[in-house]
């Protein structure tokens, strides 16, 4: 056997944590690979059907709704992994049930508030970001229609956290696959029958309904297996420290808001300064970057529970080994993505999307460079969350976000979508790098103060 292959085989045989991560990642990666193919195909047909202008309008509507929802989100998936995971690790089944109950109630209430806010803010959002469509009552109605996705995701963050901490990644994978297939099929039908903009928006909305409702149903089913019967009756008085939970939830909400403003609202910033046509070009560039980042997003979901378990159990050697190995895997994949974009990016844009979209090539290269470098240490924030240090990444990302927003007013009008891409790439590299460095310092400090209880 080749020495490298033999070493890899030995590592996989000896490292049970990495093997579990890779197995769970393979479930998500397999479904997300298929879903990404669906997404790539549907984006081509949507671009061909709608053109640059309407594709940009679609991006503005979906991004605005998502961002309003994010403002009210307390990231209950991370909350569940952190607190329910600890209680399950300590075999406190009743307290684990109370954590789920508190998370679901909190997310349900905030989701309803988010929908109400979206309904009221729709006219303002269209006026600010939709350029020539400002004040158009039809577009305002479309924003409110897509807002139904918020209600469909009533407690989906809690549900997805439950599926992750109970190792039901295959279920998540199946849901993603079904959603991707249904949405792509609907977009294909829209292209074939030359459907209007409303049909396309409904296709995306139906996909959101699937990924919102299905995890909730499956989480309820699995909870009856992992917790005691009647777990929902667990009194909230059994919850862990309310102060710690509230601090964690508020911090993750603020972190999500900061991340949204810094990296998740690109369509809105481009729309504000450059108009809907520029959003169409930028949306396609971001859409092409997504497939190359696919394995990294799958790793993120599967490594967070393992990182949390290692920190709780004080298995520092196991933790460092895991971080090193998944980082090397991410580095290799990111390098392939960058090379592929440099060689084939322009051809992909012209051949599949059309000549009108070739103007997004430079932005595409800049984006994949930024995402590729930052995703080498994709675990950066998860590591600090496992140490119950949510404020540290929050402060770093907030500072980076403020700088990015200030620069946006000068850079984007002057350099167009290339300027927007450069700001996003730079923000990712600097903030993620700083967070990862602090996390590794915490691991080193913890090794000295709290030696491993169980040698790995």
C-alpha positions in Angstrom: 0.0 0.0 0.0 1.2 3.6 -0.7 2.7 5.1 2.4 0.4 8.1 2.3 -2.6 5.8 1.9 -1.4 3.6 4.7 -1.0 6.6 7.0 -4.5 7.8 6.2 -5.9 4.4 6.8 -4.2 4.1 10.2 -5.4 7.6 11.2 -9.0 6.7 10.4 -8.7 3.5 12.2 -7.3 5.0 15.4 -9.2 8.3 15.5 -12.8 7.5 16.4 -13.8 11.2 16.6 -12.5 12.1 13.2 -14.1 8.9 11.8 -17.5 9.9 13.3 -17.1 13.4 11.9 -16.3 12.1 8.5 -19.2 9.7 8.6 -21.7 12.4 9.6 -20.1 14.8 7.1 -20.5 12.3 4.4 -24.3 12.2 4.9 -24.6 15.9 4.7 -22.0 16.2 1.9 -23.8 13.6 -0.2 -27.1 15.3 0.0 -25.7 18.7 -0.3 -23.7 17.7 -3.3 -26.9 16.6 -5.0 -28.6 19.7 -3.8 -25.8 21.9 -5.1 -26.2 20.3 -8.5 -29.9 21.1 -8.3 -29.2 24.6 -7.1 -26.6 25.2 -9.9 -29.0 24.0 -12.5 -32.0 26.0 -11.2 -29.8 29.1 -11.0 -29.0 28.7 -14.6 -32.6 28.3 -15.7 -33.7 31.1 -13.4 -31.1 33.4 -14.8 -32.0 32.5 -18.4 -35.7 33.0 -17.6 -35.6 36.2 -15.6 -32.5 38.0 -16.9 -30.1 40.1 -14.9 -32.6 42.7 -13.7 -35.3 40.4 -12.4 -32.8 37.9 -11.0 -31.4 40.8 -9.0 -34.9 41.7 -7.7 -35.4 38.0 -6.7 -32.1 38.2 -4.7 -33.2 41.4 -3.0 -36.6 39.9 -1.9 -35.2 36.7 -0.6 -32.2 38.4 1.2 -34.4 41.0 2.8 -36.8 38.5 4.2 -33.9 36.3 5.5 -32.2 39.2 7.1 -35.3 40.4 9.0 -35.8 36.9 10.3 -32.1 36.8 11.3 -32.6 40.0 13.4 -34.9 38.1 15.6 -33.0 34.8 15.6 -31.3 33.6 18.8 -29.5 30.7 16.9 -31.3 28.1 18.9 -29.5 25.3 17.0 -26.2 26.3 18.6 -28.0 26.8 21.9 -29.4 23.2 21.7 -26.0 21.8 20.8 -24.3 23.6 23.7 -26.8 23.1 26.5 -28.7 20.0 25.6 -25.5 18.4 24.5 -24.0 19.0 28.0 -27.0 17.6 29.8 -27.1 14.5 27.6 -23.3 14.1 28.2 -24.0 14.3 32.0 -27.1 12.1 31.6 -29.4 14.7 32.9 -32.4 13.7 30.8 -35.0 15.8 32.5 -32.9 19.0 32.2 -32.2 18.2 28.6 -36.0 18.1 28.0 -36.3 21.5 29.8 -33.6 23.0 27.5 -35.5 21.8 24.4 -38.8 23.2 25.7 -37.2 26.6 26.5 -35.5 26.8 23.1 -38.7 25.9 21.2 -40.8 28.5 23.1 -38.2 31.2 22.6 -37.8 30.5 18.9 -41.5 30.2 18.3 -42.3 33.6 19.8 -39.4 35.4 18.1 -40.4 33.9 14.7 -43.9 35.3 15.0 -42.4 38.7 16.0 -40.1 38.5 13.0 -43.0 37.9 10.6 -44.9 40.9 12.0 -41.8 43.1 11.6 -41.3 41.9 8.0 -44.8 42.7 7.1 -44.5 46.2 8.5 -41.0 46.9 7.0 -41.7 45.6 3.5 -42.4 49.0 2.0 -39.3 50.5 3.5 -37.1 47.6 2.3 -38.4 47.9 -1.3 -37.8 51.7 -1.3 -34.2 51.4 -0.1 -32.9 48.4 -1.9 -35.1 47.7 -5.0 -34.1 50.8 -7.0 -36.6 51.4 -9.8 -39.2 49.2 -8.0 -39.3 51.6 -5.0 -42.9 52.0 -3.8 -44.2 49.3 -6.2 -47.2 47.7 -4.3 -46.7 44.5 -6.3 -43.1 44.1 -5.1 -44.1 44.9 -1.5 -46.7 42.2 -1.7 -44.1 39.7 -3.0 -41.8 40.5 -0.1 -44.7 39.8 2.3 -45.6 36.6 0.4 -42.0 35.2 0.8 -42.2 36.2 4.5 -44.4 33.1 5.0 -41.1 31.2 5.0 -40.5 32.8 8.5 -43.6 31.1 9.9 -42.7 27.8 8.2 -39.4 27.9 10.1 -41.2 28.5 13.4 -38.9 26.3 15.5 -36.6 24.9 12.8 -33.4 26.1 14.4 -34.2 24.2 17.6 -35.2 21.1 15.5 -31.9 21.1 13.5 -29.9 21.5 16.7 -31.7 18.4 18.1 -31.0 16.4 14.9 -27.3 17.3 15.1 -26.7 16.6 18.8 -28.6 13.3 18.5 -26.5 12.3 15.5 -29.4 12.2 13.0 -27.4 13.8 10.2 -28.8 11.4 7.7 -32.3 12.8 8.4 -31.0 16.4 7.8 -29.3 15.1 4.6 -32.6 13.6 3.3 -34.5 16.8 4.0 -31.9 18.9 2.2 -32.0 16.5 -0.8 -35.8 16.6 -1.0 -35.9 20.4 -0.8 -33.2 20.8 -3.5 -34.9 18.4 -5.8 -38.4 19.9 -5.5 -37.1 23.5 -5.9 -35.0 22.6 -9.0 -37.9 20.7 -10.6 -40.2 23.7 -10.1 -37.7 26.1 -11.6 -37.2 23.8 -14.6 -41.0 23.7 -15.1 -41.0 27.5 -14.9 -38.3 27.7 -17.6 -40.1 25.3 -19.9 -43.4 27.0 -19.7 -41.9 30.5 -19.7 -43.5 31.2 -16.3 -43.6 34.7 -14.7 -41.7 36.0 -11.7 -44.3 35.0 -9.2 -44.0 31.3 -10.2 -40.3 31.5 -9.6 -40.7 33.1 -6.2 -43.2 30.4 -5.2 -40.7 27.7 -6.2 -38.2 29.2 -3.8 -40.9 29.6 -1.1 -41.9 26.0 -1.3 -38.3 25.0 -0.8 -38.2 27.1 2.4 -41.4 25.5 3.6 -39.9 22.0 3.2 -36.7 22.9 5.1 -38.8 24.7 7.8 -41.4 22.1 8.6 -39.7 18.7 7.9 -36.9 19.1 10.6 -39.5 20.1 13.2 -41.6 16.9 12.5 -38.5 14.7 12.6 -37.0 16.3 15.7 -40.3 15.6 17.6 -40.1 12.0 16.5 -36.5 11.5 17.6 -36.9 13.3 20.9 -39.3 10.6 22.1 -36.4 8.1 21.6 -33.6 10.1 23.2 -35.5 11.7 26.1 -38.1 10.4 28.5 -41.7 10.1 27.4 -43.5 13.4 28.0 -40.3 15.3 27.9 -42.2 18.5 27.1 -43.7 18.5 30.6 -40.2 19.0 32.1 -40.5 22.1 34.3 -38.5 25.1 33.3 -37.3 25.3 36.8 -34.9 22.4 36.0 -33.1 24.6 33.5 -29.3 25.2 33.9 -28.2 28.7 34.9 -30.6 31.1 33.4 -27.9 33.8 33.3 -25.6 31.6 31.3 -28.3 30.6 28.9 -29.5 34.1 28.4 -26.0 35.4 27.9 -25.3 32.7 25.3 -28.6 33.3 23.4 -28.3 37.0 23.3 -24.7 36.8 22.3 -25.5 34.4 19.4 -28.3 36.7 18.3 -26.0 39.7 18.2 -23.4 37.5 16.5 -25.9 36.5 13.9 -26.9 40.1 13.4 -23.3 41.2 13.0 -22.6 38.4 10.6 -25.7 39.3 8.6 -24.6 42.9 8.2 -21.1 41.9 7.4 -21.5 38.9 5.1 -25.2 38.0 4.7 -26.7 41.1 3.2 -24.5 41.6 0.2 -27.5 41.7 -2.2 -28.9 44.6 -0.2 -25.7 46.6 -0.1 -25.2 46.2 -3.8 -28.8 47.1 -4.5 -28.5 50.2 -2.3 -25.5 51.6 -4.2 -25.7 50.0 -7.7 -29.3 48.8 -8.5 -30.9 45.5 -9.2 -28.9 44.6 -12.4 -25.7 44.7 -10.4 -27.3 42.5 -7.8 -28.1 40.0 -10.5 -24.4 39.7 -11.5 -23.3 39.5 -7.9 -25.9 36.9 -7.0 -24.6 34.6 -9.8 -21.0 35.1 -8.6 -22.0 34.2 -5.0 -24.0 31.2 -6.3 -21.0 29.7 -8.1 -18.8 30.1 -5.0 -21.3 28.1 -2.9 -20.6 24.6 -4.5 -16.9 24.9 -3.8 -17.6 25.7 -0.1 -20.0 22.8 0.2 -17.7 20.3 2.1 -16.8 23.1 4.5 -20.4 23.8 5.4 -21.0 20.1 6.0 -17.9 19.9 8.2 -19.2 22.9 10.3 -22.4 21.1 11.2 -20.7 17.9 12.2 -17.6 19.2 14.0 -19.4 21.6 16.4 -20.9 18.8 18.5 -17.5 17.0 18.5 -15.7 20.1 19.5 -18.2 20.7 22.3 -17.8 17.1 23.6 -14.0 17.4 23.6 -14.0 20.7 25.5 -16.6 19.5 28.0 -14.6 16.3 28.6 -11.3 18.2 28.6 -9.9 16.0 25.9 -7.4 18.6 24.6 -5.2 16.2 22.6 -8.3 14.9 20.8 -9.5 18.4 20.2 -6.2 19.7 18.7 -5.9 16.6 16.5 -9.5 17.1 15.2 -8.9 20.8 14.4 -5.7 20.1 12.6 -7.0 17.3 10.4 -10.2 19.0 9.4 -8.3 22.2 8.6 -6.0 20.3 6.3 -8.9 18.7 4.5 -10.5 22.2 4.1 -7.2 23.6 2.8 -6.9 21.0 0.1 -10.5 21.5 -1.1 -10.3 25.3 -1.1 -7.1 25.1 -3.3 -9.0 23.0 -5.8 -11.9 25.5 -5.8 -9.7 28.5 -6.4 -7.8 26.8 -9.3 -11.0 25.6 -10.9 -12.5 29.1 -10.7 -9.4 30.7 -12.3 -9.4 28.2 -15.2 -13.1 27.7 -15.8 -15.0 30.6 -14.2 -15.4 32.8 -17.3 -16.4 29.9 -19.4 -19.0 28.8 -16.9 -20.6 32.3 -16.8 -20.7 32.7 -20.6 -21.7 29.2 -21.5 -24.4 28.5 -18.8 -25.7 31.8 -17.7 -25.1 33.9 -20.9 -22.9 36.7 -22.1 -24.7 39.2 -19.9 -23.3 37.6 -16.8 -19.6 37.5 -17.8 -19.2 40.8 -16.0 -19.3 39.0 -12.7 -16.1 37.0 -13.3 -13.7 39.2 -11.4 -16.0 39.4 -8.4 -16.2 35.6 -8.6 -12.4 35.1 -8.3 -12.2 37.6 -5.5 -15.0 35.9 -3.6 -13.7 32.4 -3.8 -10.3 33.5 -2.7 -11.8 35.1 0.4 -14.1 32.3 1.2 -11.3 29.7 0.5 -8.8 31.3 2.9 -11.2 31.9 5.7 -12.8 28.5 5.5 -9.5 26.7 6.3 -10.3 27.5 9.9 -14.1 27.2 9.5 -14.3 25.9 13.1 -13.2 29.3 14.6 -16.4 30.4 16.2 -17.5 26.9 17.1 -14.4 26.5 19.2 -15.1 29.7 21.2 -18.8 28.7 21.6 -17.7 25.4 23.1 -15.7 27.4 25.7 -18.8 29.5 26.3 -17.1 32.5 25.0 -19.7 33.8 22.5 -18.8 37.5 23.1 -15.3 37.2 21.8 -16.2 36.4 18.1 -19.0 38.9 18.4 -16.7 41.8 19.3 -14.2 40.9 16.6 -16.9 40.5 13.9 -18.6 43.7 15.1 -15.4 45.7 14.7 -14.8 44.2 11.3 -18.4 44.8 10.3 -18.2 48.5 11.2 -15.0 49.0 9.1 -16.6 47.1 6.2 -19.8 49.2 6.3 -17.9 52.5 6.5 -15.7 51.5 3.5 -18.7 50.4 1.5 -19.9 53.9 1.0 -16.7 54.8 -0.8 -15.6 51.4 -2.3 -18.8 50.0 -3.8 -19.8 53.2 -5.7 -16.2 53.5 -7.0 -15.4 49.9 -7.8 -18.8 48.3 -8.3 -19.3 44.6 -7.5 -15.6 44.0 -7.5 -15.3 46.4 -4.6 -18.2 44.7 -2.8 -16.5 41.3 -3.3 -13.1 42.6 -2.0 -14.7 44.1 1.1 -16.5 40.8 1.8 -13.3 38.7 1.2 -11.1 40.9 3.3 -13.7 41.0 6.1 -13.9 37.2 6.2 -10.1 36.6 6.2 -9.3 39.1 8.9 -12.2 38.4 11.3 -12.1 34.6 11.0 -8.3 34.5 11.4 -8.4 36.6 14.6 -11.2 34.4 16.1 -9.3 31.2 15.3 -6.1 32.5 16.8 -7.9 33.4 20.1 -9.5 30.0 20.2 -6.2 28.1 19.9 -4.8 30.3 22.7 -7.7 29.2 24.9 -7.0 25.5 24.1 -3.3 26.0 25.1 -4.2 27.8 28.3 -6.8 25.2 29.2 -4.3 22.4 28.7 -2.1 23.9 31.4 -4.9 24.8 33.9 -7.1 21.7 33.4 -5.2 18.6 32.4 -7.1 15.9 30.6 -9.4 13.9 32.8 -9.3 11.0 30.3 -6.3 10.5 28.1 -7.3 10.1 24.4 
